[in-house]
Amino acid sequence: MTPTSLPRFTPRRPLGRTGFTATAVGLGDLADRTVPREELVATLVRALDAGLNVIDTAPGYEDGLSEEVVGEALRGRREGVFVIDKVDVLDAPVAPQVEDSLRRLGLPSVDLFALHAVKSLAQWEELARPGGALEQLEACVAKGQARFKGISCHHPDALVAAVRSGRCDVVMFPLGPFVDARYVEEVLPLAREHGVGVVSFKTFGAGKLLGDTEGYGRPLQARPRGKVGSGGEAPGTPVLPHLSVEECVRYTLTLEPDVMLLGMGFPNEQDAALRAAAAFRPLDAAGLQAVRERAHVAIQGKGAVWWNPPSPEVTAG
Protein backbone atom coordinates (compact mmCIF):
# COMPACT_ATOMS: atom_id res chain seq x y z
CA MET A 1 0.00 0.00 0.00
CA THR A 2 1.37 3.41 -0.92
CA PRO A 3 1.18 6.42 1.42
CA THR A 4 -1.39 8.10 -0.81
CA SER A 5 -3.76 5.15 -0.47
CA LEU A 6 -3.66 5.06 3.32
CA PRO A 7 -6.89 6.04 5.08
CA ARG A 8 -6.96 9.81 5.60
CA PHE A 9 -7.41 11.15 9.13
CA THR A 10 -8.65 14.57 10.14
CA PRO A 11 -8.53 16.22 13.58
CA ARG A 12 -11.55 15.20 15.63
CA ARG A 13 -11.47 16.50 19.22
CA PRO A 14 -9.64 18.94 21.52
CA LEU A 15 -6.64 17.62 23.43
CA GLY A 16 -7.87 18.68 26.85
CA ARG A 17 -7.45 22.40 27.48
CA THR A 18 -4.46 22.78 25.15
CA GLY A 19 -6.53 24.26 22.33
CA PHE A 20 -5.08 21.71 19.88
CA THR A 21 -7.51 19.57 17.90
CA ALA A 22 -6.01 16.11 17.57
CA THR A 23 -6.53 13.09 15.37
CA ALA A 24 -7.88 10.01 17.11
CA VAL A 25 -4.61 8.19 16.43
CA GLY A 26 -1.15 9.45 17.27
CA LEU A 27 2.29 8.07 16.50
CA GLY A 28 4.08 6.33 19.33
CA ASP A 29 7.69 5.21 19.53
CA LEU A 30 8.92 3.60 16.32
CA ALA A 31 12.69 3.73 16.88
CA ASP A 32 14.52 0.47 16.29
CA ARG A 33 18.25 0.43 15.63
CA THR A 34 17.92 -2.79 13.64
CA VAL A 35 16.02 -0.81 10.98
CA PRO A 36 17.84 1.64 8.67
CA ARG A 37 17.31 5.22 9.75
CA GLU A 38 15.92 6.29 6.38
CA GLU A 39 13.24 3.59 6.64
CA LEU A 40 12.19 4.81 10.07
CA VAL A 41 11.90 8.37 8.78
CA ALA A 42 9.93 7.22 5.73
CA THR A 43 7.51 5.23 7.90
CA LEU A 44 6.88 8.27 10.08
CA VAL A 45 6.43 10.52 7.05
CA ARG A 46 3.84 8.22 5.49
CA ALA A 47 1.80 8.39 8.70
CA LEU A 48 1.99 12.18 8.63
CA ASP A 49 0.85 11.96 5.01
CA ALA A 50 -2.14 9.98 6.24
CA GLY A 51 -3.11 13.00 8.34
CA LEU A 52 -1.98 11.98 11.83
CA ASN A 53 -1.00 15.05 13.81
CA VAL A 54 0.35 13.87 17.19
CA ILE A 55 3.85 12.40 17.62
CA ASP A 56 5.34 10.99 20.81
CA THR A 57 9.03 10.45 21.50
CA ALA A 58 11.52 10.27 24.38
CA PRO A 59 15.30 10.38 24.82
CA GLY A 60 15.35 6.81 26.12
CA TYR A 61 13.73 5.41 23.00
CA GLU A 62 16.81 3.82 21.46
CA ASP A 63 19.19 6.30 23.10
CA GLY A 64 17.95 9.39 21.29
CA LEU A 65 17.38 7.79 17.89
CA SER A 66 13.63 8.29 18.13
CA GLU A 67 14.04 12.03 18.73
CA GLU A 68 16.43 12.31 15.79
CA VAL A 69 14.02 10.45 13.50
CA VAL A 70 11.10 12.63 14.60
CA GLY A 71 13.11 15.78 13.98
CA GLU A 72 14.13 14.64 10.53
CA ALA A 73 10.59 13.62 9.55
CA LEU A 74 9.24 17.01 10.67
CA ARG A 75 11.62 19.13 8.63
CA GLY A 76 9.49 21.43 6.51
CA ARG A 77 6.22 20.21 8.05
CA ARG A 78 6.34 21.11 11.75
CA GLU A 79 3.24 23.32 11.65
CA GLY A 80 0.04 21.60 12.74
CA VAL A 81 1.77 18.67 14.46
CA PHE A 82 1.62 18.26 18.25
CA VAL A 83 5.02 16.99 19.39
CA ILE A 84 5.35 15.23 22.75
CA ASP A 85 8.73 14.59 24.33
CA LYS A 86 9.71 13.29 27.74
CA VAL A 87 12.00 13.90 30.69
CA ASP A 88 13.34 10.43 31.41
CA VAL A 89 15.57 10.84 34.48
CA LEU A 90 13.25 12.09 37.17
CA ASP A 91 15.84 12.56 39.92
CA ALA A 92 18.25 14.63 37.80
CA PRO A 93 18.05 18.32 36.80
CA VAL A 94 15.35 18.81 34.18
CA ALA A 95 16.69 21.77 32.18
CA PRO A 96 19.74 19.97 30.71
CA GLN A 97 17.56 17.04 29.68
CA VAL A 98 15.11 19.34 27.92
CA GLU A 99 17.95 21.13 26.13
CA ASP A 100 19.50 17.83 25.00
CA SER A 101 16.16 16.59 23.66
CA LEU A 102 15.54 19.79 21.71
CA ARG A 103 19.04 19.54 20.25
CA ARG A 104 18.41 15.98 19.03
CA LEU A 105 15.06 17.00 17.60
CA GLY A 106 16.55 20.06 15.95
CA LEU A 107 13.63 22.12 17.25
CA PRO A 108 13.49 25.25 19.42
CA SER A 109 10.53 23.89 21.35
CA VAL A 110 7.93 21.12 21.51
CA ASP A 111 4.27 21.22 22.39
CA LEU A 112 4.46 19.04 25.51
CA PHE A 113 7.18 17.76 27.79
CA ALA A 114 6.04 14.98 30.11
CA LEU A 115 7.77 13.55 33.15
CA HIS A 116 8.20 9.97 31.99
CA ALA A 117 7.01 6.71 33.57
CA VAL A 118 5.93 7.89 37.01
CA LYS A 119 5.46 4.65 38.93
CA SER A 120 3.81 5.51 42.25
CA LEU A 121 1.95 8.13 44.26
CA ALA A 122 5.06 8.64 46.41
CA GLN A 123 7.13 9.35 43.30
CA TRP A 124 4.56 11.85 42.05
CA GLU A 125 4.60 13.61 45.44
CA GLU A 126 8.38 13.87 45.26
CA LEU A 127 8.23 15.28 41.72
CA ALA A 128 5.55 17.81 42.73
CA ARG A 129 7.33 19.14 45.84
CA PRO A 130 8.77 22.68 45.86
CA GLY A 131 11.94 22.67 43.77
CA GLY A 132 11.13 19.25 42.36
CA ALA A 133 11.13 18.07 38.76
CA LEU A 134 7.66 19.43 38.00
CA GLU A 135 8.60 22.93 39.15
CA GLN A 136 11.77 22.70 37.06
CA LEU A 137 9.68 21.65 34.06
CA GLU A 138 7.34 24.57 34.66
CA ALA A 139 10.39 26.83 34.39
CA CYS A 140 11.19 25.29 30.99
CA VAL A 141 7.64 26.01 29.85
CA ALA A 142 8.00 29.59 31.05
CA LYS A 143 11.16 29.86 28.91
CA GLY A 144 9.21 28.79 25.83
CA GLN A 145 10.83 25.36 25.44
CA ALA A 146 7.37 23.73 25.58
CA ARG A 147 3.83 25.01 25.57
CA PHE A 148 2.46 22.41 27.98
CA LYS A 149 3.55 19.95 30.66
CA GLY A 150 2.30 16.67 32.03
CA ILE A 151 3.25 13.14 33.00
CA SER A 152 3.20 9.66 31.58
CA CYS A 153 2.39 7.21 34.30
CA HIS A 154 1.95 3.57 35.25
CA HIS A 155 -0.08 4.04 38.44
CA PRO A 156 -3.69 5.22 38.80
CA ASP A 157 -3.14 6.76 42.24
CA ALA A 158 -0.38 9.00 40.90
CA LEU A 159 -2.52 9.98 37.92
CA VAL A 160 -5.46 10.94 40.14
CA ALA A 161 -3.19 13.15 42.25
CA ALA A 162 -1.61 14.70 39.15
CA VAL A 163 -4.97 15.56 37.60
CA ARG A 164 -6.31 17.01 40.85
CA SER A 165 -3.18 19.12 41.32
CA GLY A 166 -4.13 21.31 38.36
CA ARG A 167 -0.47 21.35 37.28
CA CYS A 168 -0.72 18.89 34.36
CA ASP A 169 -2.14 19.88 31.01
CA VAL A 170 -1.96 16.32 29.65
CA VAL A 171 -1.69 12.90 31.27
CA MET A 172 -0.51 9.81 29.42
CA PHE A 173 -1.48 6.34 30.62
CA PRO A 174 -2.44 2.84 29.45
CA LEU A 175 -5.84 2.23 27.86
CA GLY A 176 -6.55 -1.02 26.08
CA PRO A 177 -8.05 -4.47 26.45
CA PHE A 178 -5.65 -5.41 29.25
CA VAL A 179 -5.15 -2.58 31.71
CA ASP A 180 -5.92 -2.01 35.37
CA ALA A 181 -9.61 -1.07 35.65
CA ARG A 182 -8.82 2.12 37.57
CA TYR A 183 -7.30 3.72 34.48
CA VAL A 184 -10.70 3.48 32.82
CA GLU A 185 -13.07 3.88 35.76
CA GLU A 186 -11.26 6.58 37.77
CA VAL A 187 -8.54 8.36 35.84
CA LEU A 188 -10.25 8.82 32.47
CA PRO A 189 -13.45 10.45 33.77
CA LEU A 190 -11.50 12.58 36.26
CA ALA A 191 -9.24 13.91 33.51
CA ARG A 192 -12.27 14.80 31.40
CA GLU A 193 -13.88 16.57 34.37
CA HIS A 194 -10.77 18.71 34.89
CA GLY A 195 -10.12 19.45 31.22
CA VAL A 196 -6.83 17.53 31.24
CA GLY A 197 -5.83 15.97 27.93
CA VAL A 198 -5.66 12.18 27.73
CA VAL A 199 -3.09 10.45 25.54
CA SER A 200 -3.26 6.67 25.79
CA PHE A 201 -0.81 3.88 25.06
CA LYS A 202 -0.58 0.07 25.33
CA THR A 203 -3.52 -0.58 22.99
CA PHE A 204 -1.81 -3.81 21.90
CA GLY A 205 -0.30 -4.61 25.30
CA ALA A 206 3.23 -3.98 23.94
CA GLY A 207 2.33 -6.35 21.09
CA LYS A 208 1.67 -9.23 23.45
CA LEU A 209 -2.06 -9.33 22.74
CA LEU A 210 -1.57 -9.76 19.00
CA GLY A 211 0.40 -12.96 18.69
CA ASP A 212 2.83 -15.47 20.08
CA THR A 213 5.92 -14.81 22.11
CA GLU A 214 9.17 -16.14 20.68
CA GLY A 215 9.27 -19.89 20.40
CA TYR A 216 5.69 -20.53 19.30
CA GLY A 217 4.74 -20.94 15.67
CA ARG A 218 5.95 -17.95 13.67
CA PRO A 219 7.27 -15.76 16.47
CA LEU A 220 6.95 -12.07 16.82
CA GLN A 221 10.34 -10.35 16.96
CA ALA A 222 11.64 -8.82 20.17
CA ARG A 223 11.82 -5.02 20.08
CA PRO A 224 13.27 -2.48 22.52
CA ARG A 225 11.96 -2.32 26.11
CA GLY A 226 10.14 -5.66 26.04
CA LYS A 227 7.88 -4.91 23.09
CA VAL A 228 7.32 -7.32 20.25
CA GLY A 229 6.51 -6.59 16.62
CA SER A 230 6.11 -8.14 13.21
CA GLY A 231 9.59 -7.22 12.00
CA GLY A 232 7.97 -5.79 8.90
CA GLU A 233 6.74 -9.14 7.64
CA ALA A 234 3.24 -10.54 7.46
CA PRO A 235 2.93 -12.71 10.58
CA GLY A 236 1.58 -16.21 10.41
CA THR A 237 -1.47 -17.32 12.37
CA PRO A 238 -0.57 -17.31 16.09
CA VAL A 239 -0.70 -20.58 17.99
CA LEU A 240 -1.39 -18.96 21.35
CA PRO A 241 -4.61 -17.08 22.23
CA HIS A 242 -4.58 -13.60 20.72
CA LEU A 243 -6.64 -10.61 19.71
CA SER A 244 -6.71 -8.90 16.33
CA VAL A 245 -5.45 -5.41 15.59
CA GLU A 246 -9.04 -4.44 14.84
CA GLU A 247 -10.33 -5.65 18.20
CA CYS A 248 -7.63 -3.80 20.16
CA VAL A 249 -8.08 -0.55 18.25
CA ARG A 250 -11.87 -0.71 18.42
CA TYR A 251 -11.77 -1.38 22.15
CA THR A 252 -9.48 1.55 22.94
CA LEU A 253 -11.24 4.05 20.68
CA THR A 254 -14.55 3.11 22.30
CA LEU A 255 -13.11 4.38 25.60
CA GLU A 256 -12.55 7.75 23.85
CA PRO A 257 -9.11 8.96 24.85
CA ASP A 258 -8.29 12.27 23.21
CA VAL A 259 -5.46 10.53 21.36
CA MET A 260 -4.60 6.82 21.11
CA LEU A 261 -0.88 6.39 20.51
CA LEU A 262 0.10 3.42 18.37
CA GLY A 263 3.62 2.19 17.76
CA MET A 264 3.75 1.56 14.02
CA GLY A 265 7.37 0.83 13.28
CA PHE A 266 6.84 -0.89 9.94
CA PRO A 267 4.55 -0.05 7.01
CA ASN A 268 2.60 -3.29 7.36
CA GLU A 269 1.90 -2.55 11.03
CA GLN A 270 0.95 1.02 10.17
CA ASP A 271 -1.44 -0.06 7.43
CA ALA A 272 -3.21 -2.58 9.69
CA ALA A 273 -3.57 -0.09 12.54
CA LEU A 274 -4.83 2.75 10.36
CA ARG A 275 -7.30 0.53 8.52
CA ALA A 276 -8.72 -0.54 11.88
CA ALA A 277 -8.98 3.04 13.10
CA ALA A 278 -10.61 4.22 9.86
CA ALA A 279 -13.25 1.48 10.16
CA PHE A 280 -13.97 2.18 13.84
CA ARG A 281 -17.43 1.58 15.26
CA PRO A 282 -17.88 1.74 19.06
CA LEU A 283 -18.43 -1.42 21.05
CA ASP A 284 -21.35 -1.78 23.45
CA ALA A 285 -20.84 -2.81 27.08
CA ALA A 286 -21.15 -6.51 26.28
CA GLY A 287 -18.65 -6.17 23.47
CA LEU A 288 -16.15 -4.43 25.72
CA GLN A 289 -16.49 -7.14 28.34
CA ALA A 290 -16.00 -9.89 25.77
CA VAL A 291 -12.77 -8.32 24.52
CA ARG A 292 -11.48 -7.88 28.08
CA GLU A 293 -12.12 -11.54 28.82
CA ARG A 294 -10.26 -12.67 25.71
CA ALA A 295 -7.40 -10.27 26.45
CA HIS A 296 -7.01 -11.76 29.92
CA VAL A 297 -6.44 -15.14 28.32
CA ALA A 298 -4.26 -13.81 25.50
CA ILE A 299 -1.77 -12.04 27.81
CA GLN A 300 -0.95 -15.11 29.89
CA GLY A 301 2.59 -16.43 29.66
CA LYS A 302 3.84 -13.59 27.45
CA GLY A 303 6.05 -11.76 29.89
CA ALA A 304 5.85 -8.78 32.21
CA VAL A 305 2.85 -6.44 32.26
CA TRP A 306 4.81 -3.41 33.49
CA TRP A 307 2.14 -0.89 32.56
CA ASN A 308 -0.16 -2.02 35.37
CA PRO A 309 0.67 -1.09 38.97
CA PRO A 310 1.96 -3.84 41.26
CA SER A 311 -0.87 -5.49 43.13
CA PRO A 312 -1.67 -8.92 44.61
CA GLU A 313 -3.93 -9.58 41.66
CA VAL A 314 -3.67 -7.54 38.46
CA THR A 315 -7.11 -6.54 37.25
CA ALA A 316 -7.90 -6.96 33.59
CA GLY A 317 -10.79 -4.65 33.35
C-alpha positions in Angstrom: 0.0 0.0 0.0 1.4 3.4 -0.9 1.2 6.4 1.4 -1.4 8.1 -0.8 -3.8 5.1 -0.5 -3.7 5.1 3.3 -6.9 6.0 5.1 -7.0 9.8 5.6 -7.4 11.1 9.1 -8.7 14.6 10.1 -8.5 16.2 13.6 -11.6 15.2 15.6 -11.5 16.5 19.2 -9.6 18.9 21.5 -6.6 17.6 23.4 -7.9 18.7 26.8 -7.4 22.4 27.5 -4.5 22.8 25.2 -6.5 24.3 22.3 -5.1 21.7 19.9 -7.5 19.6 17.9 -6.0 16.1 17.6 -6.5 13.1 15.4 -7.9 10.0 17.1 -4.6 8.2 16.4 -1.1 9.4 17.3 2.3 8.1 16.5 4.1 6.3 19.3 7.7 5.2 19.5 8.9 3.6 16.3 12.7 3.7 16.9 14.5 0.5 16.3 18.3 0.4 15.6 17.9 -2.8 13.6 16.0 -0.8 11.0 17.8 1.6 8.7 17.3 5.2 9.8 15.9 6.3 6.4 13.2 3.6 6.6 12.2 4.8 10.1 11.9 8.4 8.8 9.9 7.2 5.7 7.5 5.2 7.9 6.9 8.3 10.1 6.4 10.5 7.0 3.8 8.2 5.5 1.8 8.4 8.7 2.0 12.2 8.6 0.8 12.0 5.0 -2.1 10.0 6.2 -3.1 13.0 8.3 -2.0 12.0 11.8 -1.0 15.1 13.8 0.4 13.9 17.2 3.9 12.4 17.6 5.3 11.0 20.8 9.0 10.4 21.5 11.5 10.3 24.4 15.3 10.4 24.8 15.3 6.8 26.1 13.7 5.4 23.0 16.8 3.8 21.5 19.2 6.3 23.1 18.0 9.4 21.3 17.4 7.8 17.9 13.6 8.3 18.1 14.0 12.0 18.7 16.4 12.3 15.8 14.0 10.5 13.5 11.1 12.6 14.6 13.1 15.8 14.0 14.1 14.6 10.5 10.6 13.6 9.6 9.2 17.0 10.7 11.6 19.1 8.6 9.5 21.4 6.5 6.2 20.2 8.0 6.3 21.1 11.7 3.2 23.3 11.7 0.0 21.6 12.7 1.8 18.7 14.5 1.6 18.3 18.3 5.0 17.0 19.4 5.3 15.2 22.7 8.7 14.6 24.3 9.7 13.3 27.7 12.0 13.9 30.7 13.3 10.4 31.4 15.6 10.8 34.5 13.3 12.1 37.2 15.8 12.6 39.9 18.2 14.6 37.8 18.1 18.3 36.8 15.4 18.8 34.2 16.7 21.8 32.2 19.7 20.0 30.7 17.6 17.0 29.7 15.1 19.3 27.9 18.0 21.1 26.1 19.5 17.8 25.0 16.2 16.6 23.7 15.5 19.8 21.7 19.0 19.5 20.3 18.4 16.0 19.0 15.1 17.0 17.6 16.6 20.1 16.0 13.6 22.1 17.3 13.5 25.3 19.4 10.5 23.9 21.3 7.9 21.1 21.5 4.3 21.2 22.4 4.5 19.0 25.5 7.2 17.8 27.8 6.0 15.0 30.1 7.8 13.6 33.1 8.2 10.0 32.0 7.0 6.7 33.6 5.9 7.9 37.0 5.5 4.6 38.9 3.8 5.5 42.3 2.0 8.1 44.3 5.1 8.6 46.4 7.1 9.3 43.3 4.6 11.8 42.0 4.6 13.6 45.4 8.4 13.9 45.3 8.2 15.3 41.7 5.6 17.8 42.7 7.3 19.1 45.8 8.8 22.7 45.9 11.9 22.7 43.8 11.1 19.2 42.4 11.1 18.1 38.8 7.7 19.4 38.0 8.6 22.9 39.2 11.8 22.7 37.1 9.7 21.6 34.1 7.3 24.6 34.7 10.4 26.8 34.4 11.2 25.3 31.0 7.6 26.0 29.8 8.0 29.6 31.0 11.2 29.9 28.9 9.2 28.8 25.8 10.8 25.4 25.4 7.4 23.7 25.6 3.8 25.0 25.6 2.5 22.4 28.0 3.5 20.0 30.7 2.3 16.7 32.0 3.2 13.1 33.0 3.2 9.7 31.6 2.4 7.2 34.3 2.0 3.6 35.3 -0.1 4.0 38.4 -3.7 5.2 38.8 -3.1 6.8 42.2 -0.4 9.0 40.9 -2.5 10.0 37.9 -5.5 10.9 40.1 -3.2 13.2 42.2 -1.6 14.7 39.1 -5.0 15.6 37.6 -6.3 17.0 40.8 -3.2 19.1 41.3 -4.1 21.3 38.4 -0.5 21.3 37.3 -0.7 18.9 34.4 -2.1 19.9 31.0 -2.0 16.3 29.7 -1.7 12.9 31.3 -0.5 9.8 29.4 -1.5 6.3 30.6 -2.4 2.8 29.4 -5.8 2.2 27.9 -6.5 -1.0 26.1 -8.1 -4.5 26.4 -5.7 -5.4 29.3 -5.1 -2.6 31.7 -5.9 -2.0 35.4 -9.6 -1.1 35.6 -8.8 2.1 37.6 -7.3 3.7 34.5 -10.7 3.5 32.8 -13.1 3.9 35.8 -11.3 6.6 37.8 -8.5 8.4 35.8 -10.2 8.8 32.5 -13.4 10.5 33.8 -11.5 12.6 36.3 -9.2 13.9 33.5 -12.3 14.8 31.4 -13.9 16.6 34.4 -10.8 18.7 34.9 -10.1 19.4 31.2 -6.8 17.5 31.2 -5.8 16.0 27.9 -5.7 12.2 27.7 -3.1 10.4 25.5 -3.3 6.7 25.8 -0.8 3.9 25.1 -0.6 0.1 25.3 -3.5 -0.6 23.0 -1.8 -3.8 21.9 -0.3 -4.6 25.3 3.2 -4.0 23.9 2.3 -6.4 21.1 1.7 -9.2 23.5 -2.1 -9.3 22.7 -1.6 -9.8 19.0 0.4 -13.0 18.7 2.8 -15.5 20.1 5.9 -14.8 22.1 9.2 -16.1 20.7 9.3 -19.9 20.4 5.7 -20.5 19.3 4.7 -20.9 15.7 5.9 -18.0 13.7 7.3 -15.8 16.5 7.0 -12.1 16.8 10.3 -10.4 17.0 11.6 -8.8 20.2 11.8 -5.0 20.1 13.3 -2.5 22.5 12.0 -2.3 26.1 10.1 -5.7 26.0 7.9 -4.9 23.1 7.3 -7.3 20.2 6.5 -6.6 16.6 6.1 -8.1 13.2 9.6 -7.2 12.0 8.0 -5.8 8.9 6.7 -9.1 7.6 3.2 -10.5 7.5 2.9 -12.7 10.6 1.6 -16.2 10.4 -1.5 -17.3 12.4 -0.6 -17.3 16.1 -0.7 -20.6 18.0 -1.4 -19.0 21.4 -4.6 -17.1 22.2 -4.6 -13.6 20.7 -6.6 -10.6 19.7 -6.7 -8.9 16.3 -5.4 -5.4 15.6 -9.0 -4.4 14.8 -10.3 -5.7 18.2 -7.6 -3.8 20.2 -8.1 -0.5 18.3 -11.9 -0.7 18.4 -11.8 -1.4 22.2 -9.5 1.6 22.9 -11.2 4.0 20.7 -14.5 3.1 22.3 -13.1 4.4 25.6 -12.5 7.8 23.9 -9.1 9.0 24.9 -8.3 12.3 23.2 -5.5 10.5 21.4 -4.6 6.8 21.1 -0.9 6.4 20.5 0.1 3.4 18.4 3.6 2.2 17.8 3.7 1.6 14.0 7.4 0.8 13.3 6.8 -0.9 9.9 4.6 -0.1 7.0 2.6 -3.3 7.4 1.9 -2.6 11.0 0.9 1.0 10.2 -1.4 -0.1 7.4 -3.2 -2.6 9.7 -3.6 -0.1 12.5 -4.8 2.8 10.4 -7.3 0.5 8.5 -8.7 -0.5 11.9 -9.0 3.0 13.1 -10.6 4.2 9.9 -13.2 1.5 10.2 -14.0 2.2 13.8 -17.4 1.6 15.3 -17.9 1.7 19.1 -18.4 -1.4 21.1 -21.3 -1.8 23.5 -20.8 -2.8 27.1 -21.2 -6.5 26.3 -18.7 -6.2 23.5 -16.1 -4.4 25.7 -16.5 -7.1 28.3 -16.0 -9.9 25.8 -12.8 -8.3 24.5 -11.5 -7.9 28.1 -12.1 -11.5 28.8 -10.3 -12.7 25.7 -7.4 -10.3 26.5 -7.0 -11.8 29.9 -6.4 -15.1 28.3 -4.3 -13.8 25.5 -1.8 -12.0 27.8 -1.0 -15.1 29.9 2.6 -16.4 29.7 3.8 -13.6 27.5 6.1 -11.8 29.9 5.8 -8.8 32.2 2.8 -6.4 32.3 4.8 -3.4 33.5 2.1 -0.9 32.6 -0.2 -2.0 35.4 0.7 -1.1 39.0 2.0 -3.8 41.3 -0.9 -5.5 43.1 -1.7 -8.9 44.6 -3.9 -9.6 41.7 -3.7 -7.5 38.5 -7.1 -6.5 37.2 -7.9 -7.0 33.6 -10.8 -4.6 33.3 
